[in-house]
Amino acid sequence: MTLAEFESWSLTLGLGGLMFYMFFIIYDLAKQSNAGKYGYIALFLVLGLGMAGFILSW
């Protein structure tokens, strides 16, 4: 495995793990604020679109 391959895998796994953790944070935020069904949808839509924009620009 070359250094470039290692860096590529590390970046992919690191950012993937970070985004998974961010989704967990959004879920926990919605749960702690007692948001209803529409609150969950709004939080995931608004905060998740930032990550989706980053993924699409990558």
Helices and strands as residue ranges (DSSP letters): H 3-32, H 37-57
